[in-house]
Amino acid sequence: MSAPINTSTTAGAHHTTAPVREYPMDGTGHHNGDHVGGYGGGYEKQHRPGFSRHDSQPGFPIHRNRRLANPAPLGMFALAATTLMWSLYNARTRGLYQVNAVIGQAFWVGGLVQLLAGMWEFVAGNTFAATAFSILGGFWLSYGTMYWPYSGSLGGYNTEGELGSALGIYFMVWMIVALMLLLGSIRGSIPLAATFFFLFLMYMLIGIAHFTGRNGIRRAGGVIGCIAAMLAFYTGAVGLHTRDTTYYNLPAFGSARRDPDTAGAAPGRYP
């Protein structure tokens, strides 16, 4: 049965307006069926595995033959790879201390690639993912710039204590950002919310380590960061390993607080 059409009369002319509708998606993270006839059809709200259904804005109207790829796995893998590499250094893996080798990855992978993923999430109409990828991409760009030898950002402090306080404040600010992202993801998938939870702990511990100068706390922050990276890898794989590319689907472990229209979804699968 088709949806009702709103009718209105203005200045003697009779107009019909198609209702704004929300369409289901298949297991690949894309909309199923040809339901939009050019720009005259209904609006689509795009939902992706592992991400919240409650986007802050509806999706834009798209052509029948236009298929927008899912940028979320790209952003999650960029976050995961850079966080893992940096966290291994913080955990003093194989006795490494200097983070110089992380700078290139911070600029190009954690920074540029994640920022690009965020911009495409804006195109897709997913405000939360667009904000998360863009702001975390900004973190890695700022971190890479700060530790780039030719920037001189860290050379202006007179003592180690002053430098430690400055870096501690820096990471505490990003701890607040991670907390905001965590609060915005608690109704999404469990791996996604857990990723931001461990990012929050990581920033907090790294900041405390700089305030106190205790390497043990920094190593703990590195271990927590490795856990966050593994969760980010999994969350990205949920959106990448679909029936289009693999013989299996990874469970998204959607939040237990489901909406009435998702009550019939398969257990452990975020619609």
Secondary structure by P-SEA (a helix, b strand, c coil): cccbbbbbbcccbbbbbbccbbbbbcccccccccccccccbbbbbbbcccccccccccccccccccccccaaaaaaaaaaaaaaaaaaaaaccccccccccccccccccccaaaaaaaaaaaaaccaaaaaaaaaaaaaaaaaaaaaccccccccccccaaaaaaaaaaaaaaaaaaaaaaaaacccccaaaaaaaaaaaaaaaaaaaaaacccaaaaaaaaaaaaaaaaaaaaaaaaacccccccccccccccccccccccccccccccc
